[in-house]
Amino acid sequence: MPTSSSIYLDNNATTPVLPEVFEAMRPFLTERFANPSAGYRAARAVRKAVDEARAQVAALVGADTSEIVFTSGGTESNNTAIQSALRSFPERRHVITTAVEHSAVREYSQHLEKDLGYEVTWLGVDEQGLIDLEELRSVIRPGETAVVALIWANNETGVISPLAEAAAITREAGVLLHTDAVQVAGKLPLDLHAAGVQMAAFSGHKFHAPKGVGALYVKRDSRFSPMIIGGGQEGDRRSGTENVAGIVAMGKAAEILNRALREEGHAEHLKTLRDRFEGAVLSAMEEAEVNGHPERRLPNTSNLYFKGVDAEGLLILLDDAGVYASPGSACSTGAVKPSPVLTAMGMTSARARSSIRFSFSMLNTAEEADRAAEAVVKAVGKLRITLPKGGGRVVSYS
């Protein structure tokens, strides 16, 4: 558990709930408990709070209030979007996605391919994590492709996809474009109408709301088929009694992040912290590199490769030093497997197993960035002395 002296740099995994967000949701866990679908005065007040939260989320992402559907999180939103496209165009049996999607899209697409008989085209990426737009243009099939699912910003590397350009291609072909926008919300100013997508997934706990609440953007006049039926909530687009406390919290967090992004230079602040940390680490040692595009990435995300260093061991040393980060690989039943994102970028399994993701939030400070960099340099140095096979040389930290 993070302490007051620890440094939390795993904000792409989840973020702390802001105090103002917790206070906003508290009444809806206590005295304001009414079901928003009921007709009496207390329930109408709860319904008003849900409507206000919808407007706050819409403002954060650049959408109309009517285009926001509350869900349980990013996974449900992504699954719903793809399933909706397939139900809306049942004659279309072709799906396009990428090799660097979050598992919520990647594994659902694999399910479509292996279990349901859909044809899925997997777009590759270059060594910097970017798709080839001409490849997308060549594989899209007007009248046959039901949906293109393209992650907006990768959760591991932070690499930002050429979404507007992809939208132009899908629009010309008459194909729906869905984007997993979970990682961009609260980190970059958004305008979904300008982005040209028909659907987009969001998750509240990625921008300082609690876990268990998310949203799906459905562009006005787009075809849509709900995944959860029964009750008619969310305008018949997602049935089930609303998670009012979570929705109110997500709305409050959206309001705070929207103001920070548009008035307080929040994205620039995140980039300053990341670059300060990255610069200190990379200047203090050899054979360490950034994974992914050096510029076209989220301002808070740093995915670093340390040659000859086992990421699992490095994370243990960082944990002991009070620095919390994530591996560039996923753990499954105790066995470390190379990250499919990094291997899709052409990296060897060894490089993928030697990579760590650090991700900042609005709560981090410059002093924390400096302390974290020092801890990383010391930990890598210790591992390279213990396991010198990587041949790296660590120099003094300053």
Number of C-alpha atoms within 10 A of each C-alpha: 6 11 8 7 10 17 23 24 25 19 26 25 14 19 22 16 19 18 11 14 22 20 12 18 22 15 13 20 12 10 9 16 14 19 18 22 15 12 10 11 11 15 17 16 15 22 20 12 19 23 16 17 25 24 20 21 32 24 19 25 24 15 21 18 17 16 19 25 22 28 27 20 21 28 21 20 28 28 17 23 30 27 19 20 26 21 16 16 17 11 12 19 19 21 24 21 22 24 21 30 24 23 13 15 26 17 13 17 26 15 13 19 17 12 9 11 11 17 17 19 19 17 19 19 17 13 16 17 26 20 21 14 14 10 11 21 15 8 13 22 18 13 14 15 26 28 27 26 24 29 27 23 26 26 24 28 28 28 26 21 19 18 20 14 12 22 22 16 18 23 14 10 15 16 21 22 26 27 26 28 25 29 26 25 22 27 24 21 18 19 14 20 14 11 16 20 24 26 29 27 30 30 30 31 26 27 28 29 30 25 18 15 25 28 27 27 28 23 20 15 8 13 14 21 20 15 17 15 13 11 14 14 18 16 10 15 22 22 18 14 14 20 18 24 24 29 30 29 30 34 29 25 30 28 20 19 24 24 16 18 19 13 9 12 12 22 20 15 20 24 19 17 25 23 16 16 24 23 13 20 24 17 14 19 19 15 14 20 18 18 26 24 16 14 10 16 20 24 25 25 28 27 21 24 21 25 22 21 27 22 26 19 14 22 19 15 19 20 16 13 18 19 24 22 23 21 25 28 24 14 13 8 5 7 8 14 14 22 22 20 23 26 18 18 22 17 17 13 15 15 23 27 26 24 28 25 26 26 28 27 28 19 13 17 16 15 13 19 22 19 16 26 23 18 21 22 20 21 20 26 20 16 17 21 14 10 13 14 11 15 14 19 14 18 13 11 15 10
